[in-house]
Amino acid sequence: MECSYPRQRPPRCLTEHLEKNELGRKTRKGFYTWIDGKAQKSKVDDIPPNLEMRLIAPLINKTQVQVNVGVVADADLADAGAIFGTGFAPFLGGPLFYKDRVHTSDNT
């Protein structure tokens, strides 16, 4: 069975770590430096604007497509599928509910 989704390249930062053989805990280097089995995390200075929506947008879009083409009967069922199937945070109500809530709150 062939995948119908286009193949995406891994993020540049991940490729760079792999090329340097920085494999995380195994090599004690990677996204973090590991000391005594614990990751030494740096403080985040500046979070890019709208990062949350940029990260969740692909899931929202794919979920909406499934409703639009009739794979899922309605948005409520699609939201339930995302919650139970992918672990989407239930307190956010599912990706489509979340999109509607954020979009509505941004315009008020």
FENFEN-V142545 format. One record per residue. RES is the residue in one small letter. PHI is phi in degrees with one decimal (999 if undefined). PSI is psi in degrees with one decimal (* if undefined). OMEGA is omega in degrees with one decimal (999 if undefined). Layout:
BEGIN
res,phi,psi,omega
RES,PHI,PSI,OMEGA
RES,PHI,PSI,OMEGA
END
This chain:
BEGIN
res,phi,psi,omega
m,999,130.4,179.6
e,-91.1,146.4,176.9
c,-79.4,132.8,-178.1
s,-88.2,-5.7,-179.4
y,-91.9,143.1,178.8
p,-66.0,144.0,179.8
r,-74.6,130.1,-179.4
q,-106.1,150.0,177.9
r,-79.0,146.9,176.2
p,-68.6,157.3,178.6
p,-58.1,145.0,-178.2
r,-55.9,-41.2,-178.2
c,-62.7,-35.6,178.4
l,-68.2,-43.9,178.6
t,-60.5,-41.8,179.5
e,-63.0,-42.8,178.5
h,-63.7,-41.0,179.5
l,-65.0,-40.9,179.1
e,-63.1,-32.3,179.2
k,-87.9,4.7,-176.1
n,57.2,36.0,175.4
e,-94.2,95.6,-170.4
l,-105.9,20.3,178.0
g,84.5,-134.0,-175.0
r,-55.9,-37.3,-178.3
k,-58.6,-40.8,-175.6
t,-109.0,0.8,-179.1
r,65.5,15.4,175.4
k,-145.0,154.9,-180.0
g,161.6,-130.3,175.8
f,-67.6,-27.1,176.9
y,-126.5,161.2,168.2
t,-95.8,133.4,-176.3
w,-103.3,127.8,176.7
i,-129.3,126.0,-178.7
d,52.4,39.5,176.7
g,77.3,6.7,-179.3
k,-121.1,136.9,178.6
a,-72.7,132.7,175.6
q,-96.1,102.0,-174.4
k,-95.3,138.1,176.6
s,-87.5,159.9,178.7
k,-77.0,143.9,178.0
v,-85.0,120.6,-178.7
d,-83.5,-46.4,-172.8
d,-141.7,119.8,177.4
i,-92.5,127.2,-179.1
p,-58.0,144.2,179.6
p,-62.8,141.9,175.7
n,64.3,21.8,-178.7
l,-59.7,-42.8,-178.2
e,-56.4,-47.1,-177.7
m,-69.7,-35.7,178.0
r,-64.2,-34.1,-179.4
l,-75.8,-35.4,-174.3
i,-93.1,-15.1,-176.6
a,-55.3,-42.7,179.2
p,-60.3,-39.3,178.2
l,-66.7,-42.8,178.1
i,-60.5,-46.7,-178.0
n,-63.4,-45.3,-179.9
k,-65.7,-37.0,178.3
t,-65.1,-42.5,179.0
q,-63.7,-39.7,178.4
v,-60.0,-41.8,-178.9
q,-62.0,-36.2,176.5
v,-71.0,-45.2,-176.7
n,-60.8,-37.7,-177.2
v,-90.6,-0.8,174.1
g,89.4,10.4,176.3
v,-66.4,-36.5,177.7
v,-119.9,139.8,-173.5
a,-65.7,-38.6,-178.3
d,-156.6,173.6,-176.1
a,-63.5,-35.7,179.6
d,-63.2,-43.0,178.3
l,-67.9,-37.2,177.3
a,-64.2,-42.1,177.4
d,-62.4,-43.2,178.5
a,-62.3,-40.7,177.8
g,-61.9,-40.6,178.7
a,-67.9,-37.2,179.6
i,-67.3,-51.5,-175.9
f,-79.5,-30.2,-176.1
g,-87.0,-33.8,-176.3
t,-116.0,-8.5,-178.4
g,84.2,17.9,176.0
f,-54.3,138.0,-175.2
a,-57.3,115.1,-176.6
p,-61.0,-32.0,-177.9
f,-69.8,-10.7,175.2
l,-90.8,-9.2,173.3
g,86.3,4.7,-177.6
g,100.1,158.5,-175.0
p,-63.3,-37.9,-178.6
l,-74.9,-38.5,174.7
f,-62.7,-43.6,179.4
y,-60.0,-45.3,179.7
k,-59.2,-46.4,-179.7
d,-64.5,-39.7,-179.8
r,-66.9,-45.5,-179.6
v,-66.9,-44.2,-179.2
h,-61.5,-42.9,179.6
t,-65.1,-44.6,-176.8
s,-70.3,-26.9,177.9
d,-70.5,-26.5,-175.4
n,-97.2,-0.3,-178.4
t,-105.7,*,999
END
